[in-house]
Amino acid sequence: MEIVKIVTPRIREVPEVDLYDLEGKAVSRIRLPEVFTLPVRIDIIRRAHHASLTASIQPQGRDPLAGKRRVGESWGIGYSVARVPRLDNGRAVIAPMTRGGRRAHAPTAMKVVEEDVNRREKIYAIASAIAATSLRDFVIRRGHRIPENLSLPVVVVNDVENIPTSRQARDFLKRIGLWVDVERAYGGVRIRAGKGKRRGRRYIEPKSILLVVSSKDASAIKAFRNLPGVDVAHLSCLGIQHLAPGGVPGRLMVISEGALGEIGKRFRVIYI
């Protein structure tokens, strides 16, 4: 894992949060890594999110001969009809405004649809989005529902990664007080408007909890991913679309103690 160093002025002290067990009780206090003290740069987060979104767009084009496979030619003047290519029976062809004709400005596969972003800018956007998960104002502004006495981000013991079933995952979220946010996401599931419903994306599902684990083979990955709006990510694949869906920071994050330690090792903050 590559270690990322970020040089920044100190704007706030490193906070301490509660460490919760599987029963939803605070067992101790834990100090967050210094990456959680970074300022939340919404402009950089949105730029990195837009670059990540456009990177998934597949280039598309049109057949150069589409709409042109007709033998038609203009009749010229003197027939009281427009001078567009026509067949012998008088039907207009090839022209953009005719039925079955070519497109006026067809998309081309040569068009560059991906927006590039600087590597260090992308890294800073991810680190800044991580810091936003510890600020209650940003989390509530995204629409998440959280108890007043719950510290953010929600750090739990490593045993959460061994939860084998979705039923036990649901019971854990009920005990810790986060199941109300999953119900909010479930209540917001709706059918998409437009043609997208016929193209494999019929439903729109709001985002709920983000679970970050330290092991790629954790059984909790399959247990939590079935819940409405819940995403599960490993630190190696933790990206800006997990932390700030839609370019809006403040995702409600539940992270294991081991994954929190790995984040502290990966993002080194140097204060000036």
C-alpha positions as CSV (number, residue, x, y, z in Angstrom):
1,M,0.0,0.0,0.0
2,E,1.4,3.4,-1.0
3,I,1.9,5.9,1.8
4,V,0.5,9.3,0.9
5,K,1.9,12.5,2.6
6,I,-0.2,15.6,2.8
7,V,1.3,18.9,3.9
8,T,-1.3,21.3,5.3
9,P,-1.7,23.8,8.1
10,R,-3.4,22.6,11.3
11,I,-7.0,23.9,11.5
12,R,-8.3,21.7,14.4
13,E,-7.2,19.2,17.0
14,V,-7.3,15.5,16.4
15,P,-10.7,14.3,17.9
16,E,-11.4,11.3,20.0
17,V,-14.4,9.1,19.4
18,D,-16.1,6.1,21.1
19,L,-15.2,2.6,20.2
20,Y,-18.4,0.4,20.0
21,D,-18.8,-3.3,20.4
22,L,-21.3,-5.6,18.6
23,E,-23.9,-4.8,21.3
24,G,-23.8,-1.1,20.4
25,K,-22.1,-0.1,23.7
26,A,-19.1,2.2,24.0
27,V,-16.2,0.2,25.4
28,S,-13.4,2.7,25.2
29,R,-12.2,5.9,23.5
30,I,-10.0,5.9,20.4
31,R,-8.0,8.7,18.8
32,L,-8.7,9.3,15.1
33,P,-5.8,9.6,12.6
34,E,-4.7,13.1,11.7
35,V,-6.3,12.8,8.2
36,F,-9.6,13.5,9.9
37,T,-8.4,17.1,10.7
38,L,-8.0,18.2,7.1
39,P,-10.2,21.0,5.8
40,V,-13.2,19.9,3.7
41,R,-12.6,21.2,0.2
42,I,-15.9,20.8,-1.6
43,D,-14.5,22.2,-4.8
44,I,-11.7,19.6,-5.1
45,I,-14.1,16.8,-4.0
46,R,-16.6,17.7,-6.8
47,R,-13.8,17.9,-9.4
48,A,-12.4,14.5,-8.4
49,H,-15.9,13.0,-8.4
50,H,-16.6,14.3,-11.8
51,A,-13.4,12.9,-13.2
52,S,-14.2,9.5,-11.6
53,L,-17.7,9.6,-13.0
54,T,-16.6,10.4,-16.6
55,A,-13.9,7.7,-16.4
56,S,-16.7,5.1,-16.4
57,I,-18.4,6.4,-19.6
58,Q,-17.9,4.2,-22.6
59,P,-17.1,6.1,-25.8
60,Q,-19.8,5.7,-28.4
61,G,-20.1,6.6,-32.1
62,R,-22.3,6.0,-35.1
63,D,-21.7,4.1,-38.3
64,P,-20.4,6.6,-40.9
65,L,-22.9,5.1,-43.5
66,A,-25.9,5.2,-41.2
67,G,-28.8,6.8,-43.0
68,K,-26.9,7.0,-46.3
69,R,-27.5,3.6,-47.7
70,R,-30.1,4.9,-50.2
71,V,-29.6,5.7,-53.9
72,G,-31.2,9.1,-54.0
73,E,-30.4,12.3,-55.9
74,S,-32.0,15.7,-56.1
75,W,-34.5,16.3,-58.9
76,G,-33.3,19.8,-59.2
77,I,-35.7,22.7,-59.9
78,G,-39.0,22.8,-61.7
79,Y,-40.8,20.1,-59.8
80,S,-42.2,22.3,-56.9
81,V,-40.4,20.1,-54.3
82,A,-37.5,20.8,-52.1
83,R,-34.1,20.1,-53.6
84,V,-33.2,17.1,-51.3
85,P,-32.1,13.6,-52.4
86,R,-35.1,11.7,-53.5
87,L,-36.0,8.2,-54.7
88,D,-37.8,7.6,-58.0
89,N,-41.1,7.5,-56.2
90,G,-40.5,11.0,-54.7
91,R,-39.6,10.0,-51.2
92,A,-36.9,12.2,-49.6
93,V,-33.9,10.3,-48.2
94,I,-30.4,10.8,-46.8
95,A,-31.0,14.4,-45.6
96,P,-31.1,14.9,-41.8
97,M,-34.8,16.0,-41.6
98,T,-36.1,13.0,-43.6
99,R,-37.4,9.7,-42.2
100,G,-34.5,7.2,-42.0
101,G,-32.0,9.9,-43.0
102,R,-28.6,10.5,-41.4
103,R,-28.1,12.4,-38.1
104,A,-27.1,16.0,-38.4
105,H,-24.4,15.9,-35.7
106,A,-23.9,12.3,-34.8
107,P,-21.6,11.4,-31.8
108,T,-18.2,10.2,-32.6
109,A,-16.0,7.7,-30.8
110,M,-13.1,10.1,-31.1
111,K,-14.7,12.6,-28.7
112,V,-12.8,12.8,-25.3
113,V,-15.5,12.4,-22.6
114,E,-13.1,11.6,-19.7
115,E,-12.0,14.6,-17.6
116,D,-8.5,14.2,-16.2
117,V,-7.6,15.3,-12.6
118,N,-4.2,15.7,-11.1
119,R,-3.0,12.7,-9.1
120,R,-2.2,14.7,-5.9
121,E,-5.5,16.6,-6.3
122,K,-7.4,13.3,-6.4
123,I,-5.6,12.0,-3.3
124,Y,-6.4,15.2,-1.4
125,A,-10.0,14.9,-2.5
126,I,-10.2,11.4,-1.0
127,A,-8.5,12.5,2.2
128,S,-10.8,15.6,2.5
129,A,-13.9,13.4,2.0
130,I,-12.6,11.1,4.7
131,A,-12.3,14.1,7.1
132,A,-15.9,15.1,6.3
133,T,-17.2,11.8,7.6
134,S,-16.3,13.0,11.1
135,L,-18.2,16.2,11.0
136,R,-21.8,15.9,12.0
137,D,-23.0,19.0,10.0
138,F,-21.9,17.5,6.7
139,V,-23.4,14.1,7.6
140,I,-26.8,15.5,8.5
141,R,-26.7,17.8,5.5
142,R,-26.5,14.7,3.3
143,G,-29.8,13.6,4.8
144,H,-28.5,10.8,7.1
145,R,-30.4,10.0,10.3
146,I,-28.1,9.4,13.3
147,P,-28.6,9.4,17.1
148,E,-27.5,12.4,19.0
149,N,-25.1,10.5,21.3
150,L,-23.3,8.6,18.5
151,S,-19.8,9.8,17.7
152,L,-18.7,10.1,14.0
153,P,-17.3,8.3,12.3
154,V,-18.7,5.2,13.9
155,V,-15.7,3.1,14.9
156,V,-16.5,-0.5,15.9
157,V,-14.4,-3.5,17.0
158,N,-12.9,-5.8,14.4
159,D,-15.5,-8.5,15.2
160,V,-17.9,-6.6,13.0
161,E,-16.0,-8.0,10.0
162,N,-17.0,-11.6,11.0
163,I,-20.8,-11.0,10.8
164,P,-21.9,-13.8,8.5
165,T,-25.6,-13.0,7.6
166,S,-27.7,-10.0,6.7
167,R,-30.0,-10.8,9.6
168,Q,-27.2,-10.4,12.1
169,A,-26.0,-7.3,10.3
170,R,-29.5,-5.8,10.7
171,D,-29.6,-6.7,14.4
172,F,-26.2,-5.0,14.9
173,L,-27.4,-1.8,13.2
174,K,-30.5,-1.8,15.3
175,R,-28.5,-2.1,18.5
176,I,-26.1,0.7,17.5
177,G,-28.9,3.0,16.4
178,L,-28.2,3.2,12.6
179,W,-31.0,1.0,11.3
180,V,-33.2,4.1,11.0
181,D,-31.0,5.4,8.3
182,V,-31.3,2.1,6.3
183,E,-35.1,2.4,6.6
184,R,-34.8,5.9,5.2
185,A,-33.0,4.6,2.2
186,Y,-35.5,1.7,1.8
187,G,-38.4,4.2,1.8
188,G,-36.7,6.3,-0.9
189,V,-36.4,3.4,-3.4
190,R,-38.4,4.4,-6.5
191,I,-38.7,3.5,-10.2
192,R,-36.5,5.6,-12.5
193,A,-38.2,8.0,-14.9
194,G,-37.3,7.7,-18.5
195,K,-35.8,5.0,-20.7
196,G,-33.2,4.0,-18.1
197,K,-35.7,1.7,-16.5
198,R,-35.5,-0.5,-19.7
199,R,-31.7,-0.6,-19.6
200,G,-30.9,-2.5,-16.4
201,R,-31.2,0.4,-14.0
202,R,-34.9,0.3,-13.2
203,Y,-34.7,1.5,-9.6
204,I,-33.1,4.5,-7.9
205,E,-31.8,3.7,-4.4
206,P,-30.6,6.4,-2.0
207,K,-27.3,6.0,-0.3
208,S,-27.1,4.9,3.4
209,I,-24.2,3.5,5.4
210,L,-20.7,3.0,4.2
211,L,-19.0,0.1,5.9
212,V,-15.2,0.1,5.6
213,V,-13.4,-3.2,6.5
214,S,-9.7,-4.1,6.7
215,S,-9.9,-7.5,5.0
216,K,-11.0,-8.3,1.4
217,D,-12.2,-11.7,2.6
218,A,-14.4,-10.4,5.4
219,S,-17.7,-12.2,5.7
220,A,-19.4,-8.9,6.5
221,I,-19.0,-7.8,2.9
222,K,-21.7,-10.2,1.8
223,A,-23.8,-9.7,4.9
224,F,-24.1,-5.9,4.7
225,R,-24.2,-5.4,0.9
226,N,-27.7,-6.8,0.7
227,L,-29.2,-4.0,2.9
228,P,-30.8,-1.1,1.1
229,G,-28.4,1.8,0.4
230,V,-25.5,0.1,2.2
231,D,-22.1,0.0,0.6
232,V,-19.1,-2.1,1.7
233,A,-15.5,-1.1,0.7
234,H,-12.0,-2.2,1.5
235,L,-9.4,0.4,1.9
236,S,-7.7,-0.5,-1.4
237,C,-10.9,0.3,-3.3
238,L,-12.1,3.1,-1.2
239,G,-12.8,5.9,-3.6
240,I,-14.4,9.3,-3.9
241,Q,-17.7,7.8,-5.1
242,H,-17.9,5.8,-1.9
243,L,-17.1,8.8,0.4
244,A,-18.9,11.5,-1.5
245,P,-21.7,10.2,-3.7
246,G,-22.8,12.8,-6.2
247,G,-19.9,15.0,-5.2
248,V,-21.5,15.7,-1.8
249,P,-19.2,14.9,1.2
250,G,-20.4,13.7,4.6
251,R,-21.2,9.9,4.1
252,L,-22.3,8.1,7.2
253,M,-19.3,5.8,7.7
254,V,-19.0,2.7,9.9
255,I,-15.4,1.6,10.1
256,S,-13.7,-1.2,11.9
257,E,-10.8,-0.5,14.3
258,G,-8.3,-2.3,12.0
259,A,-9.4,-0.3,8.9
260,L,-9.1,2.9,10.8
261,G,-5.5,2.1,11.7
262,E,-4.7,1.3,8.1
263,I,-6.1,4.7,7.0
264,G,-3.8,6.4,9.5
265,K,-0.8,4.5,8.1
266,R,-1.7,5.3,4.5
267,F,-2.5,9.1,4.8
268,R,0.4,10.8,6.6
269,V,-0.4,14.5,7.4
270,I,2.5,16.9,7.9
271,Y,1.5,20.2,9.5
272,I,3.3,23.4,8.6
